[in-house]
């Protein structure tokens, strides 16, 4: 089953059970912090502003109450 979609889903499920639901967010954040070239690395304030803008523009539809 290794190397298949089904295997990937099983591995993801196992990782989330072992290490918490935010496992992939954590490892992604570690990688983002580790990088030292290009992108927003040079200007953290610009990154913060871009995040604010992105957060305001929701792609999710409004749920009816």
N, CA, C and O atoms as a DFTB+ gen file, in Angstrom:
260 C
 N C O
     1  1       0.829      -1.193       0.000
     2  2       0.000       0.000       0.000
     3  2       0.876       1.262       0.000
     4  3       0.375       2.369      -0.193
     5  1       2.182       1.087       0.217
     6  2       3.063       2.250       0.241
     7  2       3.103       2.913      -1.128
     8  3       3.139       2.241      -2.158
     9  1       3.095       4.238      -1.124
    10  2       3.196       4.969      -2.374
    11  2       1.873       5.159      -3.100
    12  3       1.859       5.606      -4.247
    13  1       0.776       4.831      -2.459
    14  2      -0.538       5.004      -3.080
    15  2      -1.312       6.090      -2.335
    16  3      -0.936       6.495      -1.235
    17  1      -2.395       6.553      -2.952
    18  2      -3.245       7.551      -2.286
    19  2      -3.779       6.999      -0.971
    20  3      -3.795       7.687       0.050
    21  1      -4.210       5.759      -1.016
    22  2      -4.778       5.132       0.180
    23  2      -3.723       5.050       1.296
    24  3      -4.016       5.298       2.466
    25  1      -2.493       4.697       0.904
    26  2      -1.404       4.617       1.880
    27  2      -1.078       5.972       2.468
    28  3      -0.804       6.091       3.662
    29  1      -1.107       6.996       1.626
    30  2      -0.844       8.351       2.097
    31  2      -1.871       8.810       3.102
    32  3      -1.539       9.448       4.101
    33  1      -3.125       8.483       2.833
    34  2      -4.202       8.847       3.762
    35  2      -4.050       8.115       5.083
    36  3      -4.293       8.684       6.148
    37  1      -3.647       6.846       5.012
    38  2      -3.449       6.068       6.233
    39  2      -2.296       6.643       7.049
    40  3      -2.386       6.754       8.272
    41  1      -1.211       7.009       6.364
    42  2      -0.055       7.588       7.059
    43  2      -0.428       8.925       7.700
    44  3      -0.035       9.204       8.833
    45  1      -1.184       9.747       6.976
    46  2      -1.608      11.047       7.509
    47  2      -2.470      10.848       8.751
    48  3      -2.324      11.561       9.744
    49  1      -3.358       9.883       8.683
    50  2      -4.236       9.594       9.818
    51  2      -3.418       9.166      11.037
    52  3      -3.671       9.613      12.156
    53  1      -2.440       8.299      10.807
    54  2      -1.579       7.824      11.893
    55  2      -0.792       8.968      12.498
    56  3      -0.704       9.094      13.720
    57  1      -0.214       9.812      11.634
    58  2       0.566      10.959      12.130
    59  2      -0.290      11.885      12.973
    60  3       0.155      12.376      14.011
    61  1      -1.512      12.125      12.532
    62  2      -2.402      13.015      13.280
    63  2      -2.786      12.418      14.617
    64  3      -2.904      13.137      15.609
    65  1      -2.985      11.099      14.655
    66  2      -3.322      10.450      15.921
    67  2      -2.145      10.503      16.891
    68  3      -2.316      10.780      18.078
    69  1      -0.940      10.232      16.366
    70  2       0.249      10.193      17.216
    71  2       0.673      11.573      17.704
    72  3       1.011      11.750      18.874
    73  1       0.654      12.551      16.795
    74  2       1.285      13.831      17.079
    75  2       0.323      15.007      17.158
    76  3       0.759      16.139      17.370
    77  1      -0.958      14.771      16.994
    78  2      -1.944      15.840      17.097
    79  2      -2.472      16.264      15.738
    80  3      -1.832      16.042      14.710
    81  1      -3.645      16.873      15.747
    82  2      -4.336      17.253      14.515
    83  2      -3.579      18.323      13.735
    84  3      -3.763      18.460      12.525
    85  1      -2.723      19.087      14.431
    86  2      -1.992      20.161      13.752
    87  2      -0.572      19.738      13.357
    88  3       0.304      20.589      13.197
    89  1      -0.343      18.442      13.201
    90  2       0.974      17.901      12.866
    91  2       1.566      18.542      11.620
    92  3       2.714      18.984      11.639
    93  1       0.807      18.598      10.549
    94  2       1.332      19.123       9.288
    95  2       1.523      20.637       9.338
    96  3       2.425      21.169       8.691
    97  1       0.695      21.322      10.089
    98  2       0.873      22.764      10.273
    99  2       2.182      23.027      11.012
   100  3       2.908      23.965      10.685
   101  1       2.477      22.197      12.007
   102  2       3.707      22.365      12.788
   103  2       4.948      22.160      11.927
   104  3       5.874      22.971      11.974
   105  1       4.978      21.086      11.142
   106  2       6.187      20.835      10.357
   107  2       6.330      21.864       9.233
   108  3       7.447      22.207       8.845
   109  1       5.217      22.349       8.717
   110  2       5.272      23.397       7.706
   111  2       5.814      24.690       8.280
   112  3       6.596      25.389       7.635
   113  1       5.396      25.004       9.492
   114  2       5.865      26.221      10.159
   115  2       7.357      26.127      10.453
   116  3       8.077      27.118      10.329
   117  1       7.829      24.937      10.842
   118  2       9.263      24.757      11.102
   119  2      10.066      25.026       9.835
   120  3      11.097      25.697       9.870
   121  1       9.590      24.503       8.737
   122  2      10.281      24.713       7.465
   123  2      10.267      26.178       7.063
   124  3      11.257      26.692       6.543
   125  1       9.150      26.848       7.301
   126  2       9.043      28.253       6.959
   127  2       9.980      29.120       7.774
   128  3      10.529      30.097       7.265
   129  1      10.163      28.768       9.031
   130  2      11.059      29.541       9.899
   131  2      12.526      29.280       9.564
   132  3      13.380      30.148       9.744
   133  1      12.801      28.080       9.079
   134  2      14.183      27.681       8.828
   135  2      14.786      28.371       7.599
   136  3      15.995      28.595       7.545
   137  1      13.957      28.703       6.626
   138  2      14.453      29.333       5.405
   139  2      15.052      30.700       5.678
   140  3      14.583      31.432       6.549
   141  1      16.099      31.041       4.922
   142  2      16.782      32.309       5.172
   143  2      17.001      33.122       3.901
   144  3      17.768      34.085       3.910
   145  1      16.348      32.754       2.826
   146  2      16.579      33.496       1.590
   147  2      15.259      33.883       0.947
   148  3      14.279      33.140       1.013
   149  1      15.245      35.047       0.328
   150  2      14.122      35.456      -0.495
   151  2      12.795      35.592       0.226
   152  3      12.708      35.480       1.449
   153  1      11.786      35.831      -0.554
   154  2      10.430      35.911      -0.041
   155  2      10.270      36.987       1.019
   156  3      10.809      38.086       0.889
   157  1       9.537      36.668       2.051
   158  2       9.247      37.618       3.112
   159  2      10.342      37.636       4.184
   160  3      10.255      38.402       5.144
   161  1      11.348      36.816       4.028
   162  2      12.381      36.721       5.072
   163  2      13.003      38.084       5.379
   164  3      13.277      38.406       6.534
   165  1      13.219      38.877       4.330
   166  2      13.895      40.158       4.500
   167  2      13.007      41.205       5.158
   168  3      13.512      42.162       5.744
   169  1      11.677      41.033       5.069
   170  2      10.773      42.068       5.579
   171  2       9.579      41.426       6.285
   172  3       8.538      41.186       5.673
   173  1       9.743      41.154       7.569
   174  2       8.707      40.470       8.343
   175  2       7.427      41.307       8.448
   176  3       6.324      40.761       8.479
   177  1       7.578      42.617       8.500
   178  2       6.406      43.489       8.607
   179  2       5.550      43.382       7.347
   180  3       4.322      43.365       7.432
   181  1       6.185      43.311       6.190
   182  2       5.462      43.145       4.926
   183  2       4.699      41.810       4.925
   184  3       3.571      41.730       4.439
   185  1       5.321      40.788       5.468
   186  2       4.675      39.485       5.559
   187  2       3.433      39.562       6.440
   188  3       2.395      38.978       6.126
   189  1       3.555      40.290       7.544
   190  2       2.422      40.432       8.462
   191  2       1.265      41.147       7.770
   192  3       0.109      40.750       7.910
   193  1       1.580      42.193       7.030
   194  2       0.532      42.934       6.330
   195  2      -0.139      42.087       5.255
   196  3      -1.354      42.158       5.067
   197  1       0.653      41.292       4.556
   198  2       0.090      40.423       3.520
   199  2      -0.831      39.379       4.148
   200  3      -1.878      39.053       3.587
   201  1      -0.446      38.864       5.297
   202  2      -1.274      37.891       6.005
   203  2      -2.595      38.493       6.444
   204  3      -3.636      37.837       6.397
   205  1      -2.546      39.737       6.867
   206  2      -3.777      40.425       7.273
   207  2      -4.721      40.554       6.081
   208  3      -5.919      40.290       6.190
   209  1      -4.168      40.962       4.951
   210  2      -4.993      41.123       3.751
   211  2      -5.616      39.797       3.342
   212  3      -6.806      39.724       3.036
   213  1      -4.807      38.762       3.341
   214  2      -5.307      37.443       2.958
   215  2      -6.378      36.948       3.911
   216  3      -7.341      36.308       3.488
   217  1      -6.219      37.237       5.185
   218  2      -7.193      36.817       6.181
   219  2      -8.521      37.527       6.028
   220  3      -9.571      36.960       6.329
   221  1      -8.482      38.765       5.561
   222  2      -9.714      39.533       5.384
   223  2     -10.511      39.046       4.173
   224  3     -11.738      39.139       4.149
   225  1      -9.806      38.530       3.178
   226  2     -10.475      38.103       1.941
   227  2     -10.766      36.611       2.039
   228  3      -9.972      35.783       1.593
   229  1     -11.891      36.284       2.616
   230  2     -12.257      34.887       2.802
   231  2     -12.815      34.312       1.508
   232  3     -13.621      34.949       0.830
   233  1     -12.379      33.110       1.176
   234  2     -12.895      32.408      -0.010
   235  2     -14.074      31.503       0.360
   236  3     -14.732      30.933      -0.510
   237  1     -14.321      31.386       1.636
   238  2     -15.424      30.541       2.082
   239  2     -16.746      31.285       1.923
   240  3     -16.818      32.502       2.094
   241  1     -17.763      30.545       1.599
   242  2     -19.078      31.154       1.473
   243  2     -19.641      31.428       2.858
   244  3     -19.299      30.747       3.825
   245  1     -20.490      32.411       2.944
   246  2     -21.120      32.736       4.220
   247  2     -22.178      31.691       4.541
   248  3     -23.014      31.360       3.700
   249  1     -22.136      31.182       5.748
   250  2     -23.106      30.160       6.158
   251  2     -24.383      30.836       6.634
   252  3     -24.343      31.828       7.361
   253  1     -25.512      30.283       6.213
   254  2     -26.805      30.820       6.634
   255  2     -27.021      30.487       8.112
   256  3     -26.758      29.365       8.543
   257  1     -27.487      31.438       8.863
   258  2     -27.671      31.238      10.306
   259  2     -28.936      30.468      10.616
   260  3     -29.236      30.217      11.783
